[in-house]
Amino acid sequence: MTETKRDRLRVEQGTKRVRAYLGGHVVADTVRPVLVWESPHYPAYYFPVDDVRTGFLTATDGTKHSPSRGDAKVFTVTVPGRTAENAAWRYEDSPVERLRDLVRLDWDAMDGWFEEDEEVFIHPRSPFTRIDILASSREVRVELDGEVIAESRAPKVLYETGLPPRFYLPKTDVRLDLLEPSTTVTGCPYKGTASHLSARVNGTVHADIAWTYPAPLPESAKIAGLVSFYDRKVKVFVDGEPVG
């Protein structure tokens, strides 16, 4: 399936229909997306130039350099009523031949991204990332500043490709009297939008020590309303052994 590797750059041919929107206008629409792993953790979408509304693109004097992809021409994307500066680029003379006829759109500069007819947030989903959520009877204990703030024998364990297991606990097994909502919100293209929780223990507020998905995406529905803790901010023990 791999098309090209150069200087550890991974390039794959995708099969989903992918669209990018700005100001209500479709900037790119393709059934031939190309996934390029600019980051080792997840890919970026590149569009065949024929599937991009090039009339929305205006060349700038800028360039964008990549050690593996070469120098790219930079474009501003303009649609009626909206402008996204330096939001597209093209590696016409890339040492990776596969990239030369493709256009890269800045993910954050666009208003919306769709895979088929489902909106995708944060970054493209990797076809090589899998999430498994399994019921478990392992004993999980969470401590903070000498207090046990959660203890459960009924966690859900979330296994995500390339990441350590995460233990999600029922709220009935968590000291909710010590937790309070935070304004921090994060997103995941596989799980959805997470709300965060801080803890007030022994007179000290510990910010954003845990998170919960009130309404996760369908594929992660098993963790709805459960609470997971950052093992770098608290002490987590599984079957009596420390993790993290």
C-alpha positions as CSV (number, residue, x, y, z in Angstrom):
1,M,0.0,0.0,0.0
2,T,2.9,2.3,0.6
3,E,3.7,4.5,-2.4
4,T,6.8,6.3,-1.4
5,K,9.3,6.6,1.4
6,R,12.0,9.2,1.4
7,D,13.9,10.4,4.5
8,R,11.3,8.5,6.5
9,L,8.4,10.3,4.8
10,R,5.4,8.0,4.4
11,V,3.0,8.5,1.5
12,E,-0.2,6.5,1.1
13,Q,-3.1,6.5,-1.4
14,G,-6.4,7.0,0.3
15,T,-9.8,5.9,-0.8
16,K,-12.2,8.1,1.2
17,R,-14.0,11.1,-0.3
18,V,-12.5,14.1,1.4
19,R,-13.7,17.7,1.3
20,A,-12.4,20.9,2.8
21,Y,-14.6,24.0,3.3
22,L,-13.9,27.7,3.8
23,G,-16.7,30.2,4.3
24,G,-19.3,27.7,3.1
25,H,-17.4,27.1,-0.1
26,V,-15.8,23.8,-1.1
27,V,-12.1,24.5,-1.6
28,A,-11.2,20.9,-2.4
29,D,-13.2,17.7,-3.1
30,T,-11.6,14.4,-4.0
31,V,-12.0,10.7,-3.9
32,R,-8.3,10.3,-4.5
33,P,-6.8,11.8,-1.3
34,V,-3.1,11.2,-0.6
35,L,-2.1,10.8,3.0
36,V,1.4,12.1,4.0
37,W,2.9,11.5,7.4
38,E,4.5,14.9,8.0
39,S,4.2,13.9,11.7
40,P,4.9,10.4,12.8
41,H,1.6,10.2,14.7
42,Y,-1.0,11.1,12.1
43,P,-1.2,12.0,8.4
44,A,-2.1,15.2,6.5
45,Y,-4.3,15.2,3.4
46,Y,-2.9,16.2,0.1
47,F,-5.3,16.8,-2.9
48,P,-4.8,16.2,-6.6
49,V,-4.5,19.6,-8.1
50,D,-7.5,18.8,-10.5
51,D,-9.7,18.3,-7.4
52,V,-8.9,21.8,-5.9
53,R,-10.8,25.0,-6.8
54,T,-7.6,26.6,-7.9
55,G,-9.5,29.8,-8.7
56,F,-9.7,30.4,-5.0
57,L,-5.8,30.2,-4.7
58,T,-3.5,33.2,-5.2
59,A,0.2,32.7,-5.3
60,T,2.3,34.6,-2.7
61,D,6.0,35.4,-2.7
62,G,6.5,33.0,0.1
63,T,7.9,29.5,0.1
64,K,7.8,26.7,2.6
65,H,10.7,24.4,3.1
66,S,10.8,20.8,4.2
67,P,13.9,18.6,4.4
68,S,12.0,15.7,2.9
69,R,9.5,17.4,0.7
70,G,11.6,20.2,-0.7
71,D,10.4,23.8,-1.3
72,A,6.8,24.6,-1.7
73,K,5.0,27.5,-3.4
74,V,2.6,29.2,-0.9
75,F,-0.9,30.3,-1.8
76,T,-3.6,32.4,-0.1
77,V,-7.1,30.9,-0.2
78,T,-9.8,33.5,-0.9
79,V,-13.5,32.8,-1.2
80,P,-16.4,35.3,-1.2
81,G,-16.2,37.0,2.2
82,R,-13.3,35.1,3.6
83,T,-9.5,35.0,3.2
84,A,-7.1,32.5,4.6
85,E,-3.5,33.7,4.3
86,N,-0.8,31.3,3.3
87,A,-3.2,28.4,3.7
88,A,-2.2,26.2,0.8
89,W,1.1,25.0,-0.7
90,R,2.4,22.9,-3.5
91,Y,5.7,21.1,-3.8
92,E,6.0,21.3,-7.6
93,D,9.7,20.4,-7.7
94,S,9.6,18.0,-4.7
95,P,12.3,15.2,-4.6
96,V,9.3,13.0,-3.8
97,E,7.7,12.8,-7.3
98,R,4.4,11.6,-5.9
99,L,3.8,15.0,-4.3
100,R,4.4,17.3,-7.3
101,D,0.8,17.4,-8.6
102,L,-0.8,17.7,-5.1
103,V,-2.0,20.6,-3.1
104,R,-1.8,20.7,0.7
105,L,-4.3,22.8,2.6
106,D,-3.7,24.0,6.1
107,W,-6.1,22.0,8.4
108,D,-6.6,24.8,10.9
109,A,-7.2,27.5,8.2
110,M,-10.2,25.7,6.8
111,D,-13.6,25.9,8.5
112,G,-14.5,22.2,8.1
113,W,-13.2,18.9,6.9
114,F,-15.3,15.9,5.9
115,E,-14.5,12.3,5.3
116,E,-17.4,11.1,3.2
117,D,-20.3,12.9,4.9
118,E,-18.9,12.9,8.4
119,E,-17.1,15.9,9.8
120,V,-13.6,15.2,11.1
121,F,-11.9,17.3,13.8
122,I,-8.3,18.0,14.9
123,H,-6.6,16.1,12.2
124,P,-7.2,13.3,9.6
125,R,-7.9,9.8,10.9
126,S,-5.0,7.4,10.2
127,P,-6.1,4.2,8.5
128,F,-3.6,2.4,10.7
129,T,-4.9,3.6,14.1
130,R,-7.4,1.4,15.9
131,I,-9.3,1.9,19.1
132,D,-10.4,-1.0,21.3
133,I,-12.4,-0.4,24.5
134,L,-12.6,-3.4,26.8
135,A,-14.4,-4.0,30.1
136,S,-12.1,-5.1,32.8
137,S,-12.1,-6.2,36.4
138,R,-8.6,-4.9,37.2
139,E,-8.3,-2.8,40.3
140,V,-7.5,0.8,39.5
141,R,-6.6,3.3,42.3
142,V,-5.9,7.0,41.8
143,E,-4.1,9.1,44.5
144,L,-3.4,12.8,44.7
145,D,-1.7,14.6,47.5
146,G,-2.1,11.6,49.8
147,E,-5.8,11.2,49.1
148,V,-7.5,8.4,47.2
149,I,-9.6,10.2,44.7
150,A,-10.8,7.2,42.7
151,E,-10.9,3.4,43.2
152,S,-12.6,1.0,40.8
153,R,-12.8,-2.7,39.9
154,A,-14.9,-2.0,36.8
155,P,-12.8,0.2,34.5
156,K,-13.0,0.3,30.8
157,V,-9.6,0.0,29.2
158,L,-9.0,2.0,26.0
159,Y,-6.3,0.7,23.7
160,E,-5.2,3.1,21.0
161,T,-2.5,2.3,18.5
162,G,0.8,3.8,19.5
163,L,-0.4,5.0,22.9
164,P,-0.4,3.5,26.4
165,P,-3.7,2.0,27.7
166,R,-6.0,4.5,29.3
167,F,-8.3,3.5,32.2
168,Y,-11.8,5.0,32.2
169,L,-13.6,4.8,35.5
170,P,-17.4,5.0,36.4
171,K,-18.2,8.3,38.1
172,T,-19.6,6.2,41.0
173,D,-16.1,5.1,41.7
174,V,-14.6,8.6,41.7
175,R,-14.6,11.2,44.5
176,L,-16.7,13.7,42.6
177,D,-16.9,15.9,45.8
178,L,-13.2,16.6,45.2
179,L,-13.5,17.4,41.5
180,E,-14.8,20.5,39.7
181,P,-15.4,21.3,36.0
182,S,-12.5,23.0,34.1
183,T,-12.9,25.3,31.1
184,T,-10.4,23.2,29.2
185,V,-11.8,21.3,26.2
186,T,-9.9,19.1,23.9
187,G,-10.7,17.1,20.8
188,C,-9.8,13.7,19.3
189,P,-10.8,12.6,15.7
190,Y,-11.5,9.1,17.1
191,K,-13.2,9.9,20.4
192,G,-14.8,13.3,20.1
193,T,-14.8,16.3,22.5
194,A,-13.5,15.9,26.0
195,S,-14.3,18.1,29.0
196,H,-11.7,18.4,31.7
197,L,-11.8,18.2,35.5
198,S,-9.7,19.8,38.2
199,A,-9.3,18.6,41.8
200,R,-9.4,20.5,45.1
201,V,-7.4,18.5,47.6
202,N,-6.2,19.8,51.0
203,G,-6.9,23.3,50.0
204,T,-4.9,23.2,46.7
205,V,-6.4,23.2,43.2
206,H,-4.8,20.8,40.8
207,A,-5.8,21.9,37.3
208,D,-7.0,19.5,34.6
209,I,-6.0,16.2,36.2
210,A,-8.8,14.2,34.5
211,W,-11.1,14.3,31.4
212,T,-14.4,12.8,30.3
213,Y,-16.2,12.4,27.0
214,P,-19.9,13.3,27.7
215,A,-21.0,12.5,24.2
216,P,-18.2,10.6,22.4
217,L,-18.2,9.6,18.8
218,P,-20.2,6.4,18.1
219,E,-17.0,4.2,17.8
220,S,-16.0,5.3,21.3
221,A,-19.5,5.2,22.9
222,K,-18.4,2.8,25.7
223,I,-16.4,5.5,27.5
224,A,-19.4,8.0,27.5
225,G,-19.4,9.7,30.9
226,L,-16.5,7.8,32.3
227,V,-13.5,9.6,33.9
228,S,-9.8,9.1,33.0
229,F,-6.8,10.6,34.8
230,Y,-3.5,12.0,33.6
231,D,-0.9,9.6,35.1
232,R,1.7,12.4,35.0
233,K,-0.5,14.6,37.3
234,V,-1.7,11.9,39.7
235,K,-0.5,8.5,41.0
236,V,-2.3,5.7,39.2
237,F,-2.0,2.1,40.4
238,V,-3.3,-0.9,38.5
239,D,-3.5,-4.1,40.5
240,G,-1.3,-2.4,43.0
241,E,1.4,-1.5,40.5
242,P,2.2,2.1,39.6
243,V,1.7,3.1,36.0
244,G,2.9,6.1,34.1
